[in-house]
Amino acid sequence: MDREKIIYSLNIEDVQNVADQELARELTEDEFKIIESKLGDYIDWYGSIAAAIDDILR
């Protein structure tokens, strides 16, 4: 198994789609850079992985 393989990712379109839904507009380049730098702080990676393991293996 390739331990470096990326199994989930977000792209610019994903972020802009959410901005359009939440703000009724796309983010400016400066706004996007700020969101990009902070996004990982808001994602509960451990909880998401644990929930998937729990749902599938327990």
C-alpha positions as CSV (number, residue, x, y, z in Angstrom):
1,M,0.0,0.0,0.0
2,D,1.4,3.4,-1.0
3,R,1.3,5.4,2.3
4,E,1.8,8.7,0.5
5,K,-1.3,8.3,-1.7
6,I,-3.8,11.2,-1.3
7,I,-7.2,9.8,-0.6
8,Y,-9.3,13.0,-0.3
9,S,-8.7,16.5,-1.5
10,L,-10.4,19.8,-2.1
11,N,-9.9,22.0,-5.1
12,I,-10.5,25.7,-5.8
13,E,-13.8,25.0,-7.5
14,D,-15.0,23.3,-4.3
15,V,-14.1,26.3,-2.2
16,Q,-15.6,28.8,-4.7
17,N,-18.8,26.7,-4.9
18,V,-19.3,27.0,-1.1
19,A,-18.5,30.7,-1.2
20,D,-21.1,31.2,-3.9
21,Q,-23.7,29.4,-1.8
22,E,-22.8,31.2,1.4
23,L,-22.0,34.6,0.1
24,A,-23.7,34.6,-3.3
25,R,-20.3,35.4,-4.9
26,E,-16.9,33.9,-5.4
27,L,-14.0,34.8,-3.2
28,T,-11.4,37.3,-4.4
29,E,-7.9,36.1,-4.8
30,D,-6.8,37.7,-1.5
31,E,-9.8,36.2,0.3
32,F,-9.1,32.8,-1.2
33,K,-5.5,32.9,0.0
34,I,-6.7,33.6,3.5
35,I,-9.2,30.8,3.4
36,E,-6.7,28.4,1.9
37,S,-4.2,29.0,4.7
38,K,-6.8,28.4,7.4
39,L,-8.9,25.6,6.0
40,G,-7.0,22.8,7.6
41,D,-7.6,24.4,11.0
42,Y,-11.3,23.7,10.6
43,I,-11.3,20.1,9.3
44,D,-11.5,17.4,12.0
45,W,-9.3,14.9,10.2
46,Y,-9.1,12.5,13.2
47,G,-12.8,12.6,13.8
48,S,-13.7,12.0,10.2
49,I,-11.3,9.1,9.9
50,A,-12.5,7.6,13.2
51,A,-16.2,8.0,12.1
52,A,-15.5,6.2,8.8
53,I,-13.7,3.4,10.5
54,D,-16.5,3.1,13.1
55,D,-19.2,3.1,10.4
56,I,-17.6,0.5,8.2
57,L,-15.7,-1.8,10.6
58,R,-17.8,-1.9,13.8
